[in-house]
Amino acid sequence: MKEKQITARNTSRTRKAKTAKMDDLITDLSSKDSITRIKARESLVSSRRRAVPPLLKALSSKDQWVRWEAAKALSQIHDPSSVEGLVSALRDKMFDVRWLAAEGLIAIGRKSLVPLLRALIDNPDSVEIREGAHHVLHDMSGGTIKKILRPVLNALESMEAPLEAPLAAKSALDALDNL
């Protein structure tokens, strides 16, 4: 019985130490020293899935460089659990954060399509969402999915994109459901 208690305490301490280390790495993303920021990001990327929740939280930081570093790290991790956060980051006021979020969605692949298409439907007036969606869909519109995504790309390139893109996105969602 005592062995189980000791093992449980040690596991709890290890978990707390890992959480503290993650918090320190996230804090380092705001460092004025670029080497510190890069090393923190690289450590977070090497932590893979464990780093995703704190990085998603960092995407909403007031500090633009923290958001940039978080988006960069998430784009390198390629974890599907980051899709919703990356889609939200397509609205960021900093272009570079939006670009990195789109790159992350491209790296994740097809699992990012449904949330991205829903964002187009739900935010028809968002220029940032439309630009990010165009970036992602353009890079993903090869192979068998080209036929489904091409109308959305055409709508995004249209002068009537706020009206046409949501309709095309809805059609693409329906087509993806039938795959």
Backbone bond lengths (Angstrom), bond angles and torsions (degrees), N, CA, C in turn:
res aa  C-N    CA-C-N  psi(-1)  N-CA   C-N-CA  omega(-1)  CA-C   N-CA-C  phi
1 M - - - 1.444 - - 1.528 111.02 -
2 K 1.345 116.68 -42.03 1.459 120.38 -179.28 1.520 110.71 -65.50
3 E 1.343 116.28 -35.38 1.472 119.53 178.98 1.522 110.72 -61.79
4 K 1.321 117.09 -41.70 1.463 121.09 178.79 1.527 110.86 -63.72
5 Q 1.325 117.40 -40.19 1.458 121.10 179.15 1.523 110.50 -65.60
6 I 1.326 116.83 -42.61 1.470 121.14 179.10 1.521 109.86 -64.32
7 T 1.337 117.07 -44.49 1.468 121.14 178.59 1.529 110.46 -61.36
8 A 1.331 117.06 -42.36 1.470 121.21 179.65 1.526 110.58 -63.91
9 R 1.354 117.11 -42.10 1.464 120.69 178.18 1.521 111.08 -63.91
10 N 1.336 116.26 -43.39 1.466 120.16 179.83 1.529 111.06 -64.25
11 T 1.326 116.51 -40.37 1.465 120.58 177.88 1.525 109.88 -63.17
12 S 1.323 116.45 -42.47 1.462 121.18 179.29 1.527 110.57 -63.24
13 R 1.331 117.24 -42.93 1.476 121.04 178.29 1.520 110.97 -63.49
14 T 1.329 116.81 -42.45 1.461 121.02 179.64 1.521 110.31 -62.15
15 R 1.333 116.37 -43.86 1.461 121.20 179.27 1.531 110.68 -61.72
16 K 1.339 116.67 -43.35 1.467 120.79 179.43 1.525 110.53 -65.23
17 A 1.326 117.36 -38.84 1.465 120.53 178.92 1.525 110.73 -65.47
18 K 1.323 116.94 -40.86 1.466 120.66 178.76 1.527 110.57 -65.68
19 T 1.339 116.67 -39.98 1.459 120.68 178.14 1.520 110.31 -64.43
20 A 1.339 116.57 -42.48 1.472 120.38 178.47 1.520 110.28 -62.85
21 K 1.329 116.88 -40.90 1.453 120.25 179.06 1.535 110.37 -63.78
22 M 1.327 117.45 -42.88 1.472 121.22 177.30 1.520 109.62 -59.18
23 D 1.330 116.56 -45.77 1.467 120.72 -179.63 1.528 110.61 -60.83
24 D 1.332 116.63 -41.05 1.466 120.29 178.08 1.523 111.19 -64.02
25 L 1.321 117.04 -40.59 1.463 120.82 179.02 1.528 110.90 -65.57
26 I 1.322 117.15 -41.43 1.467 120.42 177.37 1.523 109.43 -62.83
27 T 1.319 117.62 -42.84 1.467 121.36 177.18 1.529 110.54 -59.92
28 D 1.326 116.81 -39.40 1.470 120.84 -179.73 1.527 112.72 -65.76
29 L 1.326 117.17 -19.57 1.470 119.37 177.11 1.525 112.13 -64.70
30 S 1.329 116.70 -18.54 1.465 120.30 179.35 1.524 112.60 -97.11
31 S 1.314 117.52 5.37 1.461 121.03 -178.94 1.525 111.77 -61.69
32 K 1.302 115.63 145.96 1.469 120.66 175.25 1.528 110.22 -73.02
33 D 1.330 115.67 -20.66 1.466 121.34 -179.84 1.532 109.67 -85.21
34 S 1.318 117.01 116.34 1.467 120.76 -175.90 1.528 112.07 -63.79
35 I 1.319 117.88 -33.24 1.475 120.56 178.54 1.526 109.94 -63.41
36 T 1.321 116.96 -42.65 1.469 121.16 178.07 1.517 110.13 -61.26
37 R 1.350 116.57 -44.69 1.473 120.31 179.24 1.526 110.99 -61.48
38 I 1.323 116.76 -45.41 1.473 120.79 -178.24 1.521 110.73 -63.29
39 K 1.338 116.47 -44.96 1.476 119.71 179.93 1.525 110.68 -63.20
40 A 1.324 116.66 -39.84 1.471 119.95 178.83 1.526 109.61 -63.38
41 R 1.336 116.21 -46.98 1.469 119.63 179.59 1.522 110.43 -60.13
42 E 1.326 117.63 -45.17 1.470 120.54 -179.54 1.521 111.13 -61.73
43 S 1.327 117.12 -39.06 1.474 120.01 177.26 1.518 111.19 -65.78
44 L 1.323 116.18 -40.75 1.463 119.66 177.81 1.527 110.78 -64.63
45 V 1.303 117.24 -42.09 1.473 120.81 178.57 1.523 110.15 -62.38
46 S 1.327 116.98 -40.21 1.469 119.30 -179.89 1.525 111.70 -70.08
47 S 1.319 117.50 -18.97 1.471 121.19 176.56 1.525 111.67 -79.48
48 R 1.317 115.41 -11.70 1.465 123.91 177.11 1.527 112.73 53.09
49 R 1.303 116.76 -124.13 1.465 122.93 -170.91 1.532 113.25 -59.41
50 R 1.319 117.43 -33.37 1.470 120.67 180.00 1.519 111.89 -62.42
51 A 1.330 116.52 -28.33 1.464 120.78 -177.36 1.523 112.80 -83.43
52 V 1.320 117.98 -13.68 1.465 120.40 -173.65 1.535 112.72 -60.81
53 P 1.341 120.92 -51.05 1.475 118.56 -178.70 1.538 114.07 -57.44
54 P 1.344 119.79 -47.36 1.470 116.96 178.86 1.534 112.83 -67.51
55 L 1.319 117.55 -30.57 1.461 120.17 177.44 1.533 110.94 -69.22
56 L 1.322 116.62 -38.92 1.465 119.81 176.92 1.528 110.39 -62.29
57 K 1.307 116.24 -40.17 1.464 120.08 177.07 1.532 109.89 -64.58
58 A 1.329 116.87 -39.32 1.468 121.42 -179.34 1.524 112.03 -66.03
59 L 1.330 117.62 -22.72 1.468 120.53 177.54 1.527 112.44 -61.67
60 S 1.324 117.42 -19.13 1.469 120.11 179.87 1.528 112.07 -103.61
61 S 1.312 117.45 14.05 1.462 121.53 178.15 1.525 110.84 -63.17
62 K 1.324 115.95 152.11 1.464 120.42 174.44 1.527 110.70 -73.61
63 D 1.313 116.42 -23.66 1.468 121.86 -178.84 1.532 109.51 -80.67
64 Q 1.327 116.08 117.20 1.470 120.16 -176.61 1.524 112.45 -61.90
65 W 1.339 117.36 -32.01 1.466 118.59 -179.02 1.520 111.71 -74.20
66 V 1.321 117.44 -31.17 1.466 120.44 174.49 1.530 108.72 -64.95
67 R 1.335 116.51 -45.00 1.476 120.00 177.87 1.531 110.13 -61.63
68 W 1.319 117.07 -42.10 1.469 120.87 179.63 1.525 110.29 -61.62
69 E 1.324 116.83 -49.27 1.475 121.41 -179.75 1.527 110.77 -62.58
70 A 1.319 117.21 -40.54 1.475 120.56 179.15 1.524 110.39 -64.22
71 A 1.322 117.03 -44.77 1.471 120.51 179.16 1.522 110.52 -64.08
72 K 1.317 117.00 -40.35 1.471 121.36 178.87 1.535 109.77 -62.46
73 A 1.327 116.21 -46.92 1.468 119.97 -179.74 1.529 110.94 -62.50
74 L 1.319 117.03 -46.42 1.466 119.83 179.86 1.527 111.50 -62.90
75 S 1.322 116.77 -34.82 1.470 119.31 178.75 1.523 111.31 -69.22
76 Q 1.328 116.93 -21.86 1.464 120.93 178.41 1.526 112.48 -91.01
77 I 1.323 116.93 -21.89 1.470 120.92 -178.89 1.530 111.31 -80.59
78 H 1.334 118.03 -36.76 1.475 124.00 177.71 1.521 112.83 64.28
79 D 1.310 119.15 34.45 1.454 120.87 -178.55 1.531 110.49 -89.41
80 P 1.331 117.78 125.37 1.466 120.79 -179.51 1.533 114.22 -57.15
81 S 1.321 117.95 -24.42 1.463 119.32 179.90 1.530 112.21 -70.10
82 S 1.316 117.34 -8.41 1.468 120.58 179.57 1.530 112.67 -95.01
83 V 1.327 117.87 -0.68 1.465 121.16 -174.21 1.526 112.43 -56.79
84 E 1.322 118.01 -51.10 1.471 120.46 -177.33 1.528 111.05 -59.43
85 G 1.315 117.23 -42.35 1.461 120.91 178.54 1.517 112.40 -65.11
86 L 1.329 116.10 -39.27 1.461 119.59 178.50 1.526 111.14 -69.03
87 V 1.327 117.08 -37.96 1.472 119.70 176.06 1.531 109.12 -62.38
88 S 1.311 117.47 -42.89 1.473 120.34 177.41 1.527 111.34 -62.35
89 A 1.334 116.34 -36.17 1.470 120.67 -179.67 1.530 112.14 -68.06
90 L 1.320 117.10 -14.06 1.467 119.29 175.32 1.528 111.15 -64.96
91 R 1.328 117.57 -14.54 1.470 122.52 178.46 1.525 112.35 -92.62
92 D 1.323 118.30 -3.27 1.462 121.54 -175.58 1.526 111.04 -54.91
93 K 1.335 116.41 146.82 1.463 119.70 -179.41 1.533 111.58 -73.73
94 M 1.325 117.41 -17.64 1.465 121.05 179.77 1.536 109.26 -94.29
95 F 1.322 116.60 119.74 1.463 121.78 -177.51 1.528 112.49 -54.46
96 D 1.332 117.10 -43.34 1.464 120.61 -177.35 1.529 112.29 -61.49
97 V 1.316 117.66 -35.84 1.471 121.27 177.24 1.523 108.92 -66.30
98 R 1.336 116.26 -44.14 1.465 119.90 178.70 1.531 110.55 -60.83
99 W 1.318 117.00 -43.23 1.468 121.32 -179.80 1.535 110.55 -61.31
100 L 1.337 116.21 -46.67 1.471 119.81 179.70 1.527 111.37 -64.19
101 A 1.326 117.07 -37.40 1.472 120.42 177.08 1.522 109.50 -61.73
102 A 1.329 117.10 -43.62 1.470 120.67 178.07 1.524 110.24 -63.07
103 E 1.320 117.16 -41.74 1.463 120.32 177.96 1.534 110.92 -60.84
104 G 1.325 116.27 -38.86 1.463 120.27 177.35 1.515 111.89 -64.07
105 L 1.326 117.05 -41.11 1.462 121.12 177.85 1.525 110.95 -65.06
106 I 1.317 116.54 -39.13 1.469 120.57 177.02 1.528 109.84 -62.38
107 A 1.336 116.21 -44.37 1.467 120.61 -179.08 1.528 111.72 -63.57
108 I 1.320 116.92 -35.23 1.470 120.58 179.23 1.526 110.17 -70.83
109 G 1.317 116.26 -35.30 1.458 120.06 174.69 1.510 114.01 89.88
110 R 1.314 116.21 -146.05 1.472 122.46 -171.58 1.519 114.53 -56.85
111 K 1.317 117.30 -27.43 1.467 119.61 179.92 1.526 111.85 -65.34
112 S 1.323 116.66 -14.51 1.461 119.25 178.79 1.530 112.71 -91.60
113 L 1.324 117.61 -9.84 1.461 120.28 -173.86 1.531 114.28 -65.97
114 V 1.311 118.19 -47.78 1.467 120.58 -175.86 1.532 110.63 -62.14
115 P 1.345 119.68 -51.07 1.472 118.09 177.90 1.534 112.88 -61.73
116 L 1.313 117.44 -34.50 1.464 120.62 179.50 1.526 110.68 -67.87
117 L 1.314 116.78 -45.55 1.466 120.08 178.60 1.531 111.08 -64.14
118 R 1.328 116.77 -37.71 1.471 120.03 176.63 1.530 110.77 -63.85
119 A 1.332 116.09 -38.10 1.478 119.68 178.02 1.525 110.55 -63.20
120 L 1.327 116.60 -37.27 1.472 119.77 176.61 1.530 111.28 -64.23
121 I 1.316 115.97 -39.39 1.462 120.81 179.73 1.536 110.46 -68.87
122 D 1.333 116.12 -43.83 1.467 121.37 -174.97 1.528 114.13 -77.84
123 N 1.339 117.21 -19.10 1.465 121.09 -175.56 1.526 110.98 -130.03
124 P 1.318 118.11 59.70 1.462 120.12 -173.68 1.532 114.11 -62.67
125 D 1.329 117.38 -24.63 1.464 120.10 -178.17 1.529 113.57 -92.67
126 S 1.318 118.02 -0.31 1.460 120.93 -178.08 1.532 110.94 -83.59
127 V 1.306 115.29 106.96 1.467 120.95 177.21 1.528 109.44 -61.57
128 E 1.338 115.92 -39.45 1.471 120.12 -178.23 1.531 111.58 -63.54
129 I 1.323 116.99 -43.49 1.474 120.08 178.17 1.526 109.57 -63.69
130 R 1.314 117.42 -43.59 1.468 120.15 179.71 1.521 111.36 -62.95
131 E 1.336 117.58 -42.71 1.473 120.19 178.64 1.527 110.89 -63.97
132 G 1.337 116.10 -45.08 1.464 120.08 179.45 1.521 111.57 -63.91
133 A 1.323 115.78 -42.36 1.469 120.14 179.02 1.528 110.14 -62.50
134 H 1.308 116.49 -41.03 1.478 119.61 178.82 1.516 110.31 -60.27
135 H 1.330 116.68 -46.21 1.475 121.53 178.42 1.529 110.41 -56.19
136 V 1.327 115.70 -50.33 1.470 120.57 -177.21 1.527 110.83 -64.96
137 L 1.320 116.68 -51.20 1.466 120.42 -175.17 1.522 111.92 -66.14
138 H 1.318 116.80 -35.06 1.468 120.27 177.25 1.521 110.20 -60.81
139 D 1.323 116.76 -43.96 1.465 120.04 -178.22 1.529 113.00 -76.07
140 M 1.330 117.10 -21.14 1.464 120.12 -177.13 1.529 113.06 -102.30
141 S 1.319 117.78 0.08 1.467 119.74 -170.84 1.523 113.62 -89.38
142 G 1.306 116.13 42.21 1.458 119.48 175.05 1.514 111.06 -107.41
143 G 1.283 115.89 174.32 1.459 121.37 175.51 1.510 114.00 63.04
144 T 1.309 115.40 -143.80 1.462 121.79 -173.76 1.521 113.25 -68.90
145 I 1.308 117.24 -22.39 1.463 120.43 -176.10 1.532 112.52 -87.25
146 K 1.312 116.83 -7.80 1.463 121.87 -177.82 1.529 111.79 -55.38
147 K 1.304 116.24 -43.70 1.470 121.54 -177.45 1.531 111.21 -61.98
148 I 1.321 116.85 -33.55 1.462 121.93 -178.83 1.529 111.10 -78.26
149 L 1.333 116.59 -40.45 1.461 120.14 -173.77 1.524 114.32 -86.46
150 R 1.308 118.25 -23.38 1.467 121.17 -176.80 1.536 112.85 -56.64
151 P 1.337 119.88 -43.85 1.469 118.96 178.12 1.543 112.68 -62.44
152 V 1.316 117.27 -33.24 1.466 119.87 178.17 1.524 109.41 -68.03
153 L 1.322 116.38 -43.79 1.467 119.72 176.94 1.523 111.22 -60.36
154 N 1.317 116.68 -43.99 1.468 120.31 178.13 1.531 111.02 -60.09
155 A 1.322 116.26 -42.35 1.465 120.42 178.91 1.528 111.24 -64.77
156 L 1.341 116.43 -39.51 1.467 120.27 178.77 1.526 112.02 -65.56
157 E 1.313 116.47 -27.23 1.463 121.22 -180.00 1.527 112.38 -88.75
158 S 1.289 116.44 -5.11 1.464 122.60 -177.75 1.528 111.54 -77.84
159 M 1.322 115.94 155.38 1.463 121.54 173.81 1.532 110.74 -66.50
160 E 1.298 116.57 -21.24 1.465 122.42 -179.45 1.531 111.20 -104.38
161 A 1.316 117.13 31.97 1.465 121.82 -175.97 1.526 114.24 -52.57
162 P 1.341 119.80 -42.30 1.473 118.14 179.62 1.526 113.55 -60.02
163 L 1.324 116.63 -26.87 1.465 120.24 179.08 1.523 112.30 -92.79
164 E 1.329 116.30 -41.85 1.460 120.88 -173.58 1.535 113.84 -81.19
165 A 1.333 116.98 -36.70 1.469 119.70 -175.53 1.527 113.50 -61.14
166 P 1.344 119.15 -44.24 1.469 117.96 178.47 1.527 113.08 -62.37
167 L 1.319 116.91 -38.01 1.470 120.04 178.51 1.528 111.03 -65.89
168 A 1.326 115.76 -43.84 1.466 119.93 178.51 1.526 110.66 -65.98
169 A 1.326 116.77 -37.60 1.470 120.58 178.38 1.527 110.41 -64.18
170 K 1.333 116.78 -40.64 1.476 120.88 177.87 1.525 110.43 -62.38
171 S 1.320 117.06 -43.14 1.480 120.90 178.13 1.528 110.08 -63.08
172 A 1.326 116.29 -40.98 1.477 120.09 179.34 1.528 110.55 -64.94
173 L 1.339 116.96 -41.12 1.465 119.63 176.62 1.521 111.16 -59.62
174 D 1.327 116.40 -44.62 1.459 120.54 178.62 1.525 110.58 -61.16
175 A 1.317 116.91 -41.99 1.473 120.62 179.63 1.524 111.11 -66.45
176 L 1.332 116.81 -37.77 1.470 119.71 178.47 1.524 110.75 -66.06
177 D 1.326 116.28 -35.71 1.475 120.05 177.32 1.518 111.49 -62.34
178 N 1.338 116.50 -29.13 1.467 120.68 -177.32 1.527 113.11 -89.77
179 L 1.309 117.49 -0.58 1.473 119.52 178.51 1.506 111.97 -72.74
